[in-house]
Amino acid sequence: MEQKFYWGGATAANQLEGAYNVDGRGMVLTDVTTGGTNKTPRMITYIDKDGNGGAYNKYTGRLPEGARYAVLDGYFYPNHEAVDFYHRYKEDIAMLAEMGFTMFRMSVSWARIYPTGLEEEPNRKGLDFYHRVFQELKKYNIEPLVSIWHFDTPLYIEEHYGNWQNRKVIDLYEKFARTCFEEFKDEVHYWITINEINLSAMLPSIKPNCTREEAQAIYQQLHNQFVAGARAVRLAHQINPENRVGNMIAALVAYPETCHPKDVLYTRHYMEQCIYYSSDVQVFGEYPTFAKRIWDQFGIELDITEQDKIDLKEGVIDMYTFSYYQTSVMSDHDERTEGKSNKRVNNPYLGRNAWNQEIDPLGLRYFLEIVNDRYHLPLMIVENGLGAIDQLEEDHKVHDAYRISYLRDHIKEVMRARESGVDVRAYLSWGPIDLVSASSGEMRKRYGYIYVDRNDDGTGSMERYRKDSFYWYKKVIASDGKELD
Ligand code: BG6
């Protein structure tokens, strides 16, 4: 893999593109998901078996028996238009190039290429859109890093197969991945298989009263994703030996609250369950020894075939790619956590953003050093950043000193790690162009260097404006991370 350090930013199709029903694209879950806030959850809308419309909480609810997902009148769906990259990609990429980007992470929308996921032939118009985007990136020598799955399974698969819990989804994903590798063979050489694959591994520990059946389903789904990802890596290598494929791990870094051995051991086990369980499989091609402890803890038994074991071995990743936003503090003392299943307590040493996320630059270096030692693979930071509320001034400026300060502190730690020999190859911040928040569906939770005039209620001109951080990041890139002030 080329010994080069990439600078840039990262996005996802469903949060960026819009054009949800254009040129043959199929539906995905976010198309039936409303906007929310940091206090009110996003809702998923449906028509029940008697023909009545309804909505359930994205995080705690589920589709009622016999209901079908549906777009309903009277609800607002922010991802339908998102920030309209589908029509504005030339202007957007030109602005990324102006900042000096050398890498741009994006995802290909499965439903744009296989509208239901089941078609024999891909949707040509969907493929052509991505060819146009890759050509545009090439014009400015920006290397694409492409995620094959970023939270957007075609809705048809969700409804008829129950998403990843069903092994058939592995084959459908493999077909989609093959199409991408063959079609974009000359344009894309860096790939990511499945975004933040490890998020679900944490669920049985944070979901109150999680049953054995639920835990079983979660870990089986995760296993199916490991196999799907491994098959994609193997295919990518067969189709073009120059392809480099990464996983995508959310760096859920945790610290023990005290030096009490119970807290220390609990935190170690938490990191094993939430991070290393997934990435050990992806790097070493087999489950780690501690997997048995986790399976026993939840009383689960996975369906792992002999062929799965071969696939996992033959599909190990080339680079370790991860997102990093925050850290957490764990206590194994019930009186400290008030018996909460997630066992999290506050970190008194860290500040927080408006969405209550801890800000911890040192945690990024801590994680870089751990995974560098554990895996000996090239590392890429493929998401990091500050979600914040910006004020667009009358003169169309945005003075986002808070964002600059957040990014500066994090990049400093990346540079320190790099200087000390950690093999880090990329820093890509999240949402360089403002886009729809995945968790809350808001526009006002902004990460970008480029302000998009779009509001939570769907109003706004969609015009793009350069924030102060735009000029700052340009300087950072031009100096390869040396000029941070
Ligand atoms: C990551 C996801 O978890 O965090 C992105 O890969 C997401 O899709 C990002 O947008 C930031 O989270 P949020 O909820 O602020 O958009």
Boltz pocket constraint, residues with backbone or C-beta under 6 A from the ligand:
constraints:
  - pocket:
      binder: B
      contacts: [[A, 12], [A, 15], [A, 195], [A, 196], [A, 250], [A, 323], [A, 383], [A, 387], [A, 430], [A, 436], [A, 437], [A, 438], [A, 439], [A, 440], [A, 445]]
      max_distance: 6.0
